[in-house]
Amino acid sequence: MGGLAMNHAAWRETSRRNHAAVTIAALACLFAGVSAAPPAAAVPSSPWVAFQTSLRNGQFGDDGVFLVRPDGTDQHEVATAIPGRHIHPDWSSDGHTLVFAGELGGDRTQIVRFDPLDDPTGAHARQLTACAGSCLLDIDPALSPDDTKIAYLRIGGPLVTIGQVELPATQKLQIATVTAGGLTQVKTVFQTTTTTELNAPRWSPDGSHLVFWTDHVNPDTGQVDATAVFTIRADGTGLVQVTPQSMLAGECDWSPDGTRLVFATHPLGGFNFDPVVSNLFTVRPDGTGLRQLTHSTTPNDRATQPHFTPDGRIIYTRVTRSGRTLWLIDADGSNSSPIPANGERIRTHGDWQPTPG
């Protein structure tokens, strides 16, 4: 299920950036009869892993942001005082705050920041963006390495009919300075229109560049037919296409030393329930030195949504017939191991806390 091909309300609901109402029946059938894993011992001093899920106590609903320890224990939902669905959590570099995209009970998605350690319900959360008017969504937030700036996507209307689909008129990669009073110095560093969609910017460790990926929607089918990874300087210059469109690469992130990028083929954001094979690769930012990390040959075992951890490992979402769970793998493709699911069948968009909580 890829592409954004419908009216605003339906498009918002079935967007590839969310996993909720339209997929509930499919997930319920897919995961029927799955047994729980044995519990693991808690490690209170270990860091937190933030993730999103739409499954609570066996029931599907709006996506929410959760925390869990690396041993699979102490799972709990955060930001529960904030209405609406919450997606795509991203830790600050000091490990004390999270940003995410949320509907806040309205029909526009905004970027929110809060402290899940001292304010776990989000009662004192700050809304950073003010999507209104022609803005349809503010999504995919990422804080800079020094936490003074934020990158995010602004999806702008109106919806434009092209062929058999309706798509947003514009999609902008924006950077802003984060201040006590809100966002200032907002600037657009890259922009696409209609059939080319922007996805998930991430900062380089020195804050000088961003990596992101695009997908192209076939206007006749509404399906994604090409994707690619790009880098760009934070001032909007120096755009570099890292992977060819034919590789269908996306869901990218920088290594902690800035020397390599990780990405997935057939990214889950564009190919959610499609019968495709997804594997993890790393590559240098100039597109050389491609290395394959996982070697799946079946749509029934996909490796997607990779993010580097602060120590240089990679956390990713493994998609199988029995669930969507978080795994760790070394940057050379060795030592793949799960974050124990402990009966939880859906955990996606994992992000490792930079410092212990």
Secondary structure, 3 states (H helix, E strand, C coil): CCCCCCCHHHHHHHCCCCCCHHHHHHHHHHCCCCCCCCCCCCCCCCCCEEEEEEEECCEEEEEEEEEECCCCCCCEEECCCCCCCEEEEEECCCCCCEEEEECCCCCCEEEEEECCCCCCCCCCCEECCCCCCCEEEEEEEEECCCCCEEEEEEEEEEEEEECCEEEEEEEEEEEEEEECCEEEEEEEEEEEECCEEEEEEEECCCCCEEEEEEEEECCCCCCEEEEEEEEEECCCCCCEECCCHHHCEEEEEECCCCCCEEEEECCCCCCCCCCCCCCEEEECCCCCCCEECCCCCCCCEEEEEEEECCCCCEEEEEEECCEEEEEEECCCCCCCEECCCCCCCECEEEEECCCCC
